[in-house]
């Protein structure tokens, strides 16, 4: 085989490898883009009107009715969000209660309380609380909402009064 033939074969091999590399890079970019699509909203699932609490200890609230769970980072069985990518995230909750009962909610990052809201029992017929926070998370960090000691929230099967939401603002 002459040198020109070898160069032609080499050029064809390089072109094939270039095409394979381009396809692999596009697949990785799609996969990375999918990982960076993270958003959820969930509410407390109930088949009837009911309250959750009061409890003698703070307790994790499990928002098991999924309204949105892009990226599947929120676990509706545990109420825990686990960060799939390092980034800056926004989280918020809303709570609803009737008069005559205290209501206290917090968002935790790991074991650290980040933000809270408290509504003292009042003569109002309806009480609402909400709060939100922007957090920097590493892969695997967990975020969840907790109900305070001796407080409660009310929910029903139609209006999804109590919700927990979060989404990735941007990756780091």
SERO-4910 file (N, C-alpha, C, O; in steps of 0.05 Angstrom, whole numbers):
BEGIN
 pado doro    nc1    nc2    nc3   cac1   cac2   cac3    cc1    cc2    cc3    oc1    oc2    oc3
  Unk    A     17    -24      0      0      0      0     18     25      0     38     26     14
  Unk    A     10     43    -15     26     68    -17     18     87      5     -2     84     19
  Unk    A     34    108      8     30    127     29      3    142     26    -10    148     46
  Unk    A     -5    147      1    -31    161     -4    -54    144      6    -74    154     17
  Unk    A    -53    119      1    -74    100     10    -76    100     40    -98     99     52
  Unk    A    -53     99     53    -52     99     83    -64    125     94    -78    125    114
  Unk    A    -57    147     81    -68    173     90    -98    174     86   -112    185    104
  Unk    A   -109    163     64   -138    162     60   -151    146     82   -172    154     93
  Unk    A   -140    122     88   -151    105    109   -150    120    136   -169    118    152
  Unk    A   -128    133    141   -125    147    167   -146    170    168   -158    174    189
  Unk    A   -149    185    146   -169    206    146   -197    196    150   -212    208    165
  Unk    A   -204    174    138   -231    162    142   -235    153    171   -256    157    182
  Unk    A   -214    142    183   -216    134    211   -219    158    229   -235    157    248
  Unk    A   -205    180    224   -208    204    240   -236    216    237   -247    225    257
  Unk    A   -246    216    213   -273    226    208   -294    210    224   -313    221    235
  Unk    A   -291    183    224   -309    166    239   -307    172    269   -328    175    283
  Unk    A   -283    175    279   -279    181    307   -291    209    314   -302    212    336
  Unk    A   -287    228    296   -298    255    301   -329    253    303   -341    266    320
  Unk    A   -341    238    285   -371    236    286   -380    223    312   -399    231    325
  Unk    A   -365    202    321   -372    188    346   -369    207    370   -385    207    388
  Unk    A   -347    222    369   -342    241    391   -363    262    392   -373    269    414
  Unk    A   -371    273    369   -393    293    368   -419    282    379   -432    295    395
  Unk    A   -426    257    372   -450    245    381   -449    240    412   -469    245    426
  Unk    A   -426    232    422   -422    228    450   -425    254    466   -438    255    487
  Unk    A   -413    275    455   -414    301    468   -443    311    469   -452    322    489
  Unk    A   -458    308    447   -487    316    447   -503    300    468   -520    311    481
  Unk    A   -498    274    469   -512    258    489   -506    267    517   -524    268    534
  Unk    A   -481    273    523   -473    282    550   -486    309    556   -494    314    578
  Unk    A   -487    327    536   -499    353    540   -529    350    546   -540    364    563
  Unk    A   -543    332    532   -571    326    537   -575    315    565   -593    324    580
  Unk    A   -558    297    573   -559    285    599   -555    306    621   -569    306    641
  Unk    A   -535    323    617   -530    344    637   -553    364    638   -560    372    660
  Unk    A   -564    371    616   -587    389    615   -611    377    630   -625    391    645
  Unk    A   -615    351    627   -637    337    641   -632    338    671   -651    342    686
  Unk    A   -608    334    680   -601    334    708   -606    362    720   -612    364    744
  Unk    A   -604    383    704   -606    410    714   -635    420    713   -640    443    719
  Unk    A   -653    403    705   -682    411    705   -694    399    731   -700    375    732
  Unk    A   -696    416    751   -704    406    777   -726    425    787   -721    449    791
  Unk    A   -750    415    792   -772    431    803   -793    412    815   -799    392    803
  Unk    A   -804    420    837   -826    404    849   -845    422    864   -838    443    874
  Unk    A   -870    413    865   -890    423    884   -907    399    892   -915    382    876
  Unk    A   -911    397    918   -927    375    929   -944    386    952   -938    406    964
  Unk    A   -967    372    956   -984    380    978   -989    355    996   -982    333    989
  Unk    A  -1001    361   1019  -1007    339   1037  -1031    324   1027  -1053    336   1023
  Unk    A  -1028    299   1021  -1050    282   1010  -1069    273   1031  -1061    264   1052
  Unk    A  -1094    277   1026  -1114    268   1045  -1140    261   1029  -1145    272   1008
  Unk    A  -1155    242   1039  -1180    235   1026  -1204    250   1038  -1226    248   1028
  Unk    A  -1199    265   1059  -1220    280   1072  -1207    304   1086  -1183    306   1088
  Unk    A  -1224    322   1097  -1214    344   1112  -1202    334   1138  -1214    319   1153
  Unk    A  -1177    343   1144  -1165    334   1169  -1141    351   1176  -1131    367   1160
  Unk    A  -1133    349   1201  -1109    363   1210  -1087    344   1215  -1091    320   1220
  Unk    A  -1062    354   1214  -1038    339   1220  -1026    352   1245  -1019    375   1245
  Unk    A  -1023    336   1266  -1013    346   1291  -1036    349   1311  -1059    343   1303
  Unk    A  -1031    358   1334  -1005    365   1345   -990    340   1353  -1002    319   1359
  Unk    A   -963    342   1353   -946    320   1361   -928    330   1384   -923    354   1387
  Unk    A   -918    311   1400   -900    318   1422   -872    325   1414   -857    336   1429
  Unk    A   -865    318   1389   -838    324   1378   -842    337   1351   -863    334   1338
  Unk    A   -822    353   1343   -823    363   1316   -824    340   1297   -812    319   1302
  Unk    A   -839    342   1275   -842    320   1256   -840    330   1228   -849    352   1221
  Unk    A   -827    313   1211   -825    320   1183   -853    319   1171   -869    301   1177
  Unk    A   -859    338   1154   -884    337   1140   -880    323   1113   -861    329   1099
  Unk    A   -897    304   1107   -895    289   1082   -916    299   1063   -940    295   1068
  Unk    A   -907    313   1043   -925    324   1022   -926    303   1000   -910    303    982
  Unk    A   -945    285   1002   -945    261    984   -961    264    959   -960    246    942
  Unk    A   -977    285    956   -992    290    931   -974    307    912   -971    331    916
  Unk    A   -963    294    892   -945    307    874   -961    323    853   -978    313    839
  Unk    A   -955    349    852   -966    366    832   -946    369    808   -954    370    785
  Unk    A   -920    371    815   -899    371    796   -874    359    809   -869    364    832
  Unk    A   -859    343    794   -834    332    805   -814    327    782   -807    304    776
  Unk    A   -806    348    769   -787    347    747   -760    340    758   -750    355    775
  Unk    A   -748    319    749   -722    310    759   -724    290    781   -704    278    789
  Unk    A   -748    286    792   -753    266    813   -734    269    837   -726    249    849
  Unk    A   -727    294    844   -710    298    867   -725    299    894   -713    297    915
  Unk    A   -752    303    892   -768    303    916   -780    275    920   -791    263    901
  Unk    A   -778    265    945   -789    238    951   -815    241    965   -816    250    988
  Unk    A   -838    234    952   -864    237    965   -870    217    987   -889    220   1001
  Unk    A   -853    197    991   -856    178   1013   -843    188   1039   -852    181   1061
  Unk    A   -822    205   1036   -808    215   1060   -811    245   1064   -807    254   1087
  Unk    A   -819    259   1043   -821    288   1045   -794    302   1043   -792    326   1049
  Unk    A   -774    288   1033   -747    299   1032   -739    304   1003   -743    287    985
  Unk    A   -727    328    998   -715    335    973   -685    329    975   -673    337    994
  Unk    A   -674    316    955   -645    311    954   -634    324    929   -642    318    906
  Unk    A   -614    342    932   -603    357    910   -588    338    890   -570    324    898
  Unk    A   -597    338    865   -583    321    845   -559    334    833   -541    321    822
  Unk    A   -558    361    834   -535    376    823   -528    398    843   -545    408    857
  Unk    A   -502    405    843   -493    428    860   -505    453    847   -504    457    823
  Unk    A   -517    470    864   -529    494    853   -543    511    874   -541    505    898
  Unk    A   -556    532    865   -571    550    881   -601    543    876   -610    543    854
  Unk    A   -615    538    898   -643    529    897   -661    548    912   -652    562    931
  Unk    A   -687    549    905   -707    563    920   -727    544    931   -737    526    916
  Unk    A   -735    547    956   -755    530    969   -775    547    983   -769    569    993
  Unk    A   -800    537    984   -821    552    999   -842    532   1009   -844    510    998
  Unk    A   -856    540   1030   -879    524   1040   -902    543   1045   -898    567   1048
  Unk    A   -925    531   1047   -949    545   1056   -964    527   1075   -965    503   1071
  Unk    A   -975    539   1096   -991    524   1115  -1017    537   1121  -1019    562   1118
  Unk    A  -1036    522   1128  -1063    532   1133  -1074    520   1159  -1069    496   1164
  Unk    A  -1087    535   1175  -1099    525   1200  -1124    540   1207  -1130    561   1197
  Unk    A  -1139    528   1225  -1163    540   1236  -1157    553   1263  -1136    548   1275
  Unk    A  -1174    572   1271  -1171    586   1296  -1170    566   1319  -1181    544   1318
  Unk    A  -1157    575   1341  -1157    558   1365  -1133    540   1366  -1130    526   1386
  Unk    A  -1116    539   1346  -1092    522   1346  -1068    537   1336  -1070    554   1318
  Unk    A  -1045    532   1348  -1020    544   1339  -1010    529   1314  -1016    505   1311
  Unk    A   -996    543   1297   -985    531   1273   -956    541   1270   -951    565   1270
  Unk    A   -937    522   1268   -909    529   1264   -896    511   1244   -898    486   1247
  Unk    A   -883    522   1224   -869    507   1203   -841    517   1199   -836    541   1203
  Unk    A   -823    500   1191   -796    508   1185   -786    492   1161   -795    470   1155
  Unk    A   -766    504   1147   -751    490   1126   -724    484   1138   -711    501   1149
  Unk    A   -715    459   1135   -689    450   1144   -671    443   1120   -680    432   1100
  Unk    A   -645    449   1123   -624    439   1105   -608    420   1123   -594    429   1140
  Unk    A   -610    394   1117   -597    375   1135   -610    378   1163   -635    376   1165
  Unk    A   -594    382   1183   -605    385   1210   -608    414   1219   -614    420   1242
  Unk    A   -602    433   1200   -603    461   1207   -629    474   1198   -637    473   1175
  Unk    A   -642    487   1218   -666    502   1212   -658    527   1196   -640    542   1205
  Unk    A   -671    532   1173   -663    554   1156   -683    578   1159   -675    600   1163
  Unk    A   -709    573   1156   -730    593   1159   -754    581   1173   -758    556   1173
  Unk    A   -770    598   1185   -794    589   1200   -816    609   1197   -812    632   1191
  Unk    A   -840    599   1204   -864    616   1206   -880    606   1230   -881    581   1234
  Unk    A   -893    624   1244   -909    615   1267   -934    632   1268   -933    657   1264
  Unk    A   -956    619   1272   -982    633   1275   -994    624   1302  -1000    601   1307
  Unk    A   -996    643   1320  -1008    638   1347  -1038    636   1344  -1050    651   1328
  Unk    A  -1050    618   1359  -1079    616   1358  -1092    643   1362  -1083    659   1379
  Unk    A  -1112    648   1347  -1125    674   1347  -1155    671   1343  -1165    649   1340
  Unk    A  -1169    693   1343  -1198    693   1339  -1205    691   1309  -1228    688   1302
  Unk    A  -1185    694   1292  -1190    691   1263  -1201    663   1258  -1194    644   1271
  Unk    A  -1217    662   1237  -1227    635   1230  -1208    619   1213  -1209    595   1213
  Unk    A  -1190    633   1199  -1170    619   1183  -1143    632   1187  -1140    656   1189
  Unk    A  -1122    616   1189  -1095    625   1192  -1078    613   1170  -1081    590   1162
  Unk    A  -1059    630   1160  -1041    621   1139  -1013    629   1146  -1008    651   1157
  Unk    A   -993    612   1139   -965    619   1141   -951    610   1116   -960    592   1102
  Unk    A   -929    624   1109   -912    616   1087   -885    628   1091   -882    648   1106
  Unk    A   -865    617   1079   -839    627   1079   -823    615   1057   -831    594   1046
  Unk    A   -801    627   1050   -784    616   1029   -755    622   1034   -748    640   1050
  Unk    A   -737    608   1020   -709    612   1024   -693    603    999   -701    585    986
  Unk    A   -672    617    994   -653    610    973   -629    597    987   -617    608   1005
  Unk    A   -622    573    977   -601    557    990   -581    548    969   -588    540    947
  Unk    A   -555    548    977   -534    536    960   -532    507    970   -526    502    993
  Unk    A   -535    488    952   -534    459    959   -513    445    943   -507    451    920
  Unk    A   -500    425    956   -482    407    943   -499    382    935   -521    378    945
  Unk    A   -488    366    917   -501    341    909   -506    325    934   -487    320    950
  Unk    A   -530    315    938   -537    298    961   -547    313    985   -557    300   1004
  Unk    A   -545    340    986   -556    355   1009   -587    351   1009   -599    348    988
  Unk    A   -598    350   1033   -627    346   1036   -641    370   1048   -630    384   1065
  Unk    A   -666    374   1038   -682    397   1048   -710    385   1053   -720    369   1037
  Unk    A   -723    394   1075   -749    384   1082   -763    404   1100   -751    422   1110
  Unk    A   -789    401   1103   -805    418   1120   -814    403   1145   -819    379   1144
  Unk    A   -814    417   1167   -822    405   1193   -844    421   1206   -846    445   1204
  Unk    A   -861    406   1220   -882    418   1237   -871    420   1265   -859    401   1276
  Unk    A   -875    443   1278   -865    448   1304   -879    431   1325   -901    420   1320
  Unk    A   -867    429   1349   -879    415   1371   -906    427   1379   -908    452   1380
  Unk    A   -926    411   1384   -952    419   1393   -966    440   1375   -981    457   1384
  Unk    A   -960    438   1349   -974    455   1329   -987    437   1309   -982    413   1308
  Unk    A  -1003    448   1291  -1016    432   1271  -1022    448   1246  -1022    472   1246
  Unk    A  -1027    434   1224  -1036    445   1199  -1061    430   1191  -1066    407   1198
  Unk    A  -1078    444   1175  -1103    432   1165  -1100    429   1135  -1088    446   1122
  Unk    A  -1112    408   1124  -1112    405   1095  -1139    392   1088  -1153    381   1104
  Unk    A  -1145    393   1063  -1168    379   1053  -1163    367   1026  -1141    372   1014
  Unk    A  -1181    352   1016  -1177    336    991  -1180    353    966  -1174    343    944
  Unk    A  -1190    377    968  -1197    393    944  -1178    416    939  -1172    422    916
  Unk    A  -1168    430    960  -1155    455    956  -1125    456    960  -1113    477    954
  Unk    A  -1113    435    969  -1084    434    972  -1073    458    987  -1056    473    977
  Unk    A  -1084    463   1011  -1076    486   1027  -1046    486   1035  -1034    507   1036
  Unk    A  -1036    463   1041  -1009    460   1051   -991    449   1029   -994    426   1021
  Unk    A   -971    465   1021   -954    457    999   -925    462   1006   -918    478   1023
  Unk    A   -908    447    991   -879    450    994   -868    449    965   -875    431    950
  Unk    A   -852    469    958   -842    472    931   -812    479    931   -802    490    950
  Unk    A   -799    471    909   -771    479    906   -762    476    877   -774    461    862
  Unk    A   -742    491    870   -731    489    843   -703    500    842   -695    516    858
  Unk    A   -688    490    822   -661    498    817   -661    525    803   -673    528    782
  Unk    A   -648    545    815   -645    571    802   -623    570    781   -627    579    758
  Unk    A   -600    559    789   -578    556    770   -557    537    782   -553    537    806
  Unk    A   -544    521    765   -523    503    774   -497    518    780   -492    539    769
  Unk    A   -481    507    798   -455    518    804   -433    500    794   -409    505    798
***
